[in-house]
């Protein structure tokens, strides 16, 4: 029911802002977006501000469901009748969207306009820079964080937040009360394929070959050869044997977040994009702490890469629509709009000058937890930017399938690596034979 109400709200908001048609004489830009709830409200607000700010362009914002839904609708439409001018999509769709032929790289209009791309956070921009071109504009960008109940930490006498998963398990008993009849577990880890990718990067190891798919198309995964998968599955085996946690979900972090907000776990991992919602939901119940996403091994020296989504310009063949699309994209990422976006959603303010605005300063003073995400981003580096893979969505599902078998069915870490590598490489080979 909540899902249905959220979808209806998005539709009503879009209609109320965008109307059924643009006023005569304006260039209409159809913008497909894929966020819900308060995030969708913030998008609609930015669209509304843009439409009111000038009288030459009208942006018609249309909610399309999840990222995969929008991509599938574009696939169904075909090149001859692409139904939008801007599509909002996730980071793991990057290689596929570039290959699709649907888009014009945003670099083309950056160059035409003389727009200064150096205002974008470099560790975010690096992900979407392929073959020397910026292909899409970062918008709702995130990295994972460790969220913890600081009130419970203080009560347990814990003064240092763990930096590794082993460290979390070492303090878990002090944070746990479920064995004594309470409801709180020391920690809850979600089985989320995105975390596997992040842990591989935090080890400083490659996910796929050919420079993580950036020097050439990936032809095989590397996490089997370089030991990343074995380290991660050994970690999951230890988690499965720990009495201070339980298997909570796969494919996301919503259940773990709900448990954290309710006080039923002291630690969970989730995207920076959860921060605004977590702080709002927790209120005065307890103090929320944030820390860097944990390493698997104490001697790991890698960094995090971006998640979330970007804005892609569709190659409609209509120069007026493409130019208008870029004007809207510039508006979305200007400092004030990015400061507003960050304060409402928790996603990064991707424009570095957003941090100079009163909106950002007021939010960071009220909620210093937002600074953790920025510090972690700045402490990473472009070499940990993350990989490109056309079949990323499929491989992420395989990661979750195999992790579930390790956690719930006792599959050995060694067998898990062999199974995952086989599934992933078969998917890559099939795609490459068909498309390259």
N, C-alpha and C positions, 0 to 999 in steps of 0.2 A: 504493500500500500504506500509506504514512504517513497519507494522508487517511482511509482506512478505519479504521486503528487508532485515530486520533484520535476519529472518530465513535463507535466502540465504547467507548472510554474514557469519553466524555461520557455515553453511555447507561448504562454500568455505575455510574458515579458517581451519576447521578440516581436510579437504582433503589435504590442502597445507602443514600442519604440520605433519600429521600422515601418509599420503600416503595410498596406497592400501594394503600394507602388510609390515610386519617387515622384516628386513634383516635376512638372514639365521643364525641360531645359537642363536638368541635372544628369550627370553621368552616374548610373546606378552600379554599385559594386556589391555583388552577392558574396557574403562572408559566411562560410560554414565553420561553426565552432563546436567543441566537444567537451565542455565542462558543465557541471550542474551546480545547483544550490547557490550558496553565496558567491562562489567563483563565477557562475553564469551571471548573477546579478551585477558583479563588478565589470564583466565584459560588456553587458548591455549599457551600463552607465558610461563607459568609455565611448561606445558607439553613439550614444545619445549626445555626449559632449562634442564629438566630432561633427555630427550632423548639424548641431547648432552653431558650430564655430565658423562655418562658411556656407556659401550658397551655390556651389558648383558641383558638389559630389554628394550622393546619398548612399549610405552603407545600409544594406538590407541584411541584418544578422539572422542566421537561421541555425537553430540547434539540430545536430545530425546524429545524436547518440554518441556512443564511445568512438574513440579514434578508429578502431577497426571498421565500425559501421560507415563512417565517412569514406574511408578508403574503398570499401566494397561498393558503395554507391557510385564512386568515380569509375571503378572498374566496369560496373554495369552500364554506365552511360557511354563509355567508349570515347575515343579521341575526337570523333566528329561532333559531339554534342556535350562537351564538358559543362556541367550545370552551375559552376560557381567561378568566382574570380580569385578568391583567397580561400585556402583550406588550412585548417588548424590540425596539426598531426604530431604524433609522438616521436621521440628521438630514435627509437628502434625501427621506424619506418623510413629513415633517411635514405639508405642505399636503394631500397625498392622504389621510392618516389623519384629519385634521380633517374633510375633506369627506366621509369615508366614513360618518359617523354611528355608528361603532362605539364611540366612547369618551365618557367623561365627563371634562371637563378636571380635572386634578389641583387646579386653583385652587379648585374647589368644596369639596374636602375640606381644603385648606389653611385656607380661611375657616371651615369648620365646627369645625375642631380648634383654631383660633387659633395655628397653627404659624407660626413666624417664617421666612419665605422669604428674608430678607436674609442668612441664613447661607450661601446658595449664591453662588458666584462670579458677580458681575453680568454679566460678558462672556459667560458660558455661559448663564445664565438668559435673557438677552435674546433669544437665537435662538428659544427655545420660547415666548416671550411674544407672543401674537398677539391683536390686538383687545383688548389690556389684560388678557388672561388667560394664566396659565401653563397650558399644555396638557398637558405631560408633564414628568416629573422627570428632569433631567440625571443621568446615571449614569456611563457609560464615555465620557467626553469627551476630545477630543484636538485638537491642532493639528499642522501639519507642522513638522519641524525639519530643519536641515542637520546631518548626522553626518559627522565627519571623523576620519581617522587622525592623531592628534596626534603620534605617534612619527615618522611619515613627514614631517609638516609640519616638525618640528624638524630632521630630517636634511636637509631641503631648504632650511633657513634661512628658512622662511616663518613670520613672527611675527604676522601679521594675517589673520584669517579673512575671506574676501570676503563682502560684503553684497549683491552683485548677481550675476546669472548671467554677465554679461560678466566680472566679477571672477573668477569660478570658471574661465572659459576662459583668462583671462590667466595664471593660475598653473598650469594643468593640465599643461603640458609638464614643469615641475619635479617634478611628482608622479607622472609616468608613466614606466614602464619597459618597456612591452610592445613597443615598437619595437626595443629592444635585446635581445629574446629573453626578457624577463620577462613576467609574467602580469598585472601591475597597470596598469590604466588610471587616468588622472588623476581622472576622475569618471564616474559612470554616472547618467543621468537616465531614470527610468521614465516612460512615456507613461500618465499617470493623470489621468482627468478631474477628480478632486478638486483637483489642483494648478492646473488652469486656473481653477477657481473661486477658489482662494486668491490666485493672481496677479492676477486681476481686482480682488479686494478690496484687495490690497496696493497697487494703483494708485489706490485710492479711487474706483473707478468701479462703476457698477451692472451687474449681470448681466442683470436683466430690468427691465421698466418698472414703473410704479405703485409707486414707492418700494421697488424690489426685491421686488415682490409682497407687500408688507406693508400698503400703503394700500388696495389692492384686488387682485383676481386679476390675475396677469401675463397680458398679451395678446401680448407679443413680447419677444424678447431685445434687450438694449441694447448688448451687447459689439461689435456690428458698427458701430453709429452712433458710439459713444464712443471707438473706436479700440483698445479693450483686446485684441480678438481679433487685429487686425493686428500689434500689438506682440508678442503671444505667438507668433504664427506666424513672424514675422521672427526672433524668438529661436530657435525650433526650427530654422529654416533654418540659422542660424549654428552651432547645435549639430551639425546633420547634416554640416556641412562641417569640423568640428573633428576632427583625427586622434587626439585623446586620449580619445575616448569611443566607444561603440558602442550600437546599438539593443539593449536588453536584454529589455524586456517591455512589455506594456500591461495596464491594468486593475488595477494593484496595484504593490507594491514588494518582493515576497518574493524575487525573483531578485536584485535589486540588494542587498538586505540580505544574502543568502547570499554574494554576491561580496565585500561589504565585510568580513564576518566572516572570510572566507577570506584576506583581504589582497589581493584582486584588484582593488580600487578604493580610492582614497583619500577619495572624497567620494560620498555618496548622500543623497537626500532621502526622508524617510519620516515617518510619524506619530510623535508622542510615545509612542504605545502600543507602539512597537517597542523603547523604551529598555531596559526591564528585560531583555528577551530578548537584545538586542544585547550588553549588558554581561556577561550570563551566558555567552553563546556565545564572546565574544572572550576572556574571562578575563584571563590575564596575557600574551596574545600581543602586544598593543600597547595604548597608551593611547587611549581613545575620547574625542573632543571633541564638544561639541554647540554649535550656534549657531542664531540666528534663521533662519527660512525666507527665502531671498534674494528681493530685489526683481528685477523685470524691468528697470526703468529707474532710473538713479541718483537721479533727482529724485522718485520715487514716495513718497507720504506716507500710504498707507493702512495697514490692519492685517489680521490674520488672523481667521478665524471658526472656530467649533467644528465638528469632525467627530465621529464616533463615534455613540453611541446613548443613548436615554432609555427610561424606563419609563412605559408608557401604561396607564391604568386602563380596562378594558373596561366598557361600560355594560350590565351583565348584568340590571339590574332588581332585583337582590337586594341590599338595603341592608346586610345582614350581611357579604356577600362584599366589597362595595365598601369598607366601613369597615375590614375586615380587610386588604384590599389596601393601603390607605393606611398602616396600621400597619407592614406589612412594608416599604413604600417608605421610610418615615421611618427605619426601622432600617438600611436599605441605605445611607443617606446621612448617618448620624450620624458625628461626627468620628473615632471610633476605627476604624469600618469603612472609612471613606474613606481614612484613613491606611494601613491594611492593604492596601486595594485598590490604592492608588498604588504602594506598595512592591513589590507582587507583579507588577503589570501595566505600570506606566508611565503609565497614564491619570491625568488630573488628580485630585487630591483635591478634589472639587467643593464640599465644606463648608469654609469659610474657617477654621473652628476646628480642622480636622484638622492644620493646621500647628503647633498648640500641643501636640500629643500627643508622647509619647516615641517612639512608633513612627515618626512622620514625621521627627522630629529625628535619630534614629539613622540612618535611611535616607539623609537628605540629607547627613549628615556622611560616610557611607561612599561615597555616590555623588553628588557635587555636580553632576553633569550634569543631575540632575532639576530643579535650580533654573532652568535655561535656559528650560524650557517654561513655568514659572510666570511668570518675568520677561516673556517674550514675550506671554503672555496678559494680564498687567497693563499692558503697554505698548500694547496695542490699545485699542479703544473700542467702545461699543455701536453707533456708526454704521457700523461695519464688520462688523456681526453676520452678514451673509450673506443670501441671497435665499430666497424660498419659491416653489416651482414644482411643480405637480402631476405634470408629466412629467419631473422631474429625472433619474430613472434612465435614461430614453431619451436625453435630451439629453447626459448624461455619456458614453453610448456613442457618440453622434455626434461628440463632441469627440475621443474616442480614435480613431475611424475616420479623421477628417480629419487629425489630427495625424500618424497613421501614413503618410498619403499625402504629407504635407509632408516627413517625415523619410526615408521609404524610396523614394518614387516621384517626388520632385521637384516636387510640386504647388506652384505659386507661392503665397506668403502671401495675395496679393489674391484669387486664385481660391478659396483655402481659406476665407477669410472669407465669401465669397459662398455657397459650398456649405454651410457650417455654419449660417449664418443662415437659409438656406432650409429646411434639414432641421428645425432647431429650431422655427422659426415655424410650419411645417406641423403639427408634433406638438402644439404649444400650441393652434393653431386647432382641430384635430380634437377634442382633449380638451374644450376650452371649449364647442364646439358641442354636444357630447354631454352635458355635465354641468352647465352653468350657464345 
